[in-house]
Amino acid sequence: MASTTIQVPRETRDHLAELAKERGMSIGLLVAALAEEQPTAAQRAERLAADRDVVRRVIGVDIGDEEFEQAPDVLGNIYKIAAEKVRAARDAAA
């Protein structure tokens, strides 16, 4: 694998070195791992399109992208409901 250098402030380099040391890796491997965790806008768009295609195939309905954009955040709503139930249970136990 070809490598290159990246110029960063000394404080940033020292911080990355400490993080890498804590994880038992080199700065280069740490930076590579961090980059791998952060998809680009193009990669996020590609994943979104693929996910929407899966949904269309699974439910057997041709939902347009505009319809997806207008759809409610089902997972977000589930998290809100769960959080409300946890708070209610804590309040009842107190």
C-alpha positions in Angstrom: 0.0 0.0 0.0 1.4 3.4 -1.0 1.5 6.0 1.8 1.8 9.7 2.0 2.3 12.4 4.6 -0.4 14.8 6.0 0.6 18.1 7.6 -1.2 18.8 10.8 -0.5 21.0 13.8 1.9 19.4 16.3 -0.9 19.3 18.9 -3.1 17.3 16.5 -0.2 14.9 15.7 0.5 14.4 19.4 -3.2 13.8 20.1 -3.4 11.2 17.3 -0.3 9.6 18.5 -1.8 9.2 22.0 -5.0 7.8 20.6 -3.1 5.4 18.4 -1.0 4.2 21.3 -4.1 3.6 23.4 -5.4 1.4 20.6 -2.1 -0.4 20.0 -1.7 0.9 16.5 0.2 3.4 14.4 -1.0 6.9 13.6 -1.4 5.7 10.0 -3.7 2.8 11.0 -5.7 5.1 13.3 -6.2 7.7 10.6 -7.2 4.9 8.1 -9.7 3.5 10.7 -11.2 6.9 11.3 -11.5 7.6 7.6 -13.2 4.2 7.1 -15.8 5.1 9.8 -16.8 8.3 8.0 -18.5 7.7 4.6 -18.4 10.5 2.0 -21.5 12.2 0.8 -21.4 10.1 -2.3 -21.1 6.9 -0.3 -24.0 7.9 2.0 -26.2 8.6 -1.1 -25.2 5.3 -2.6 -26.2 3.5 0.6 -29.4 5.4 0.9 -30.4 4.4 -2.7 -29.5 0.8 -2.1 -31.5 0.7 1.2 -34.5 2.2 -0.6 -34.2 -0.4 -3.3 -34.3 -3.1 -0.7 -37.4 -1.6 0.9 -39.1 -1.4 -2.4 -38.3 -5.1 -3.2 -39.3 -6.3 0.3 -42.7 -4.6 0.5 -43.4 -5.0 -3.2 -44.4 -1.4 -3.7 -42.7 1.2 -5.9 -42.2 4.1 -3.5 -40.6 7.2 -5.1 -37.7 9.0 -3.5 -40.0 12.0 -2.8 -42.4 9.7 -0.9 -39.5 8.4 1.1 -38.5 12.0 2.0 -42.0 12.7 3.2 -42.4 9.5 5.2 -42.3 9.7 9.0 -39.1 8.7 10.9 -40.4 5.4 12.1 -37.2 4.3 13.9 -36.9 7.8 15.5 -40.5 7.5 16.7 -39.8 4.0 18.2 -36.8 5.4 20.1 -39.0 8.3 21.4 -41.7 5.9 22.6 -39.1 3.6 24.2 -37.5 6.6 26.0 -40.9 7.7 27.3 -41.7 4.3 28.6 -38.3 4.1 30.4 -38.9 7.5 32.0 -42.4 6.5 33.0 -41.1 3.3 34.6 -38.4 5.2 36.5 -41.0 7.7 37.7 -43.3 4.9 38.9 -40.4 3.2 40.7 -39.4 6.4 42.5 
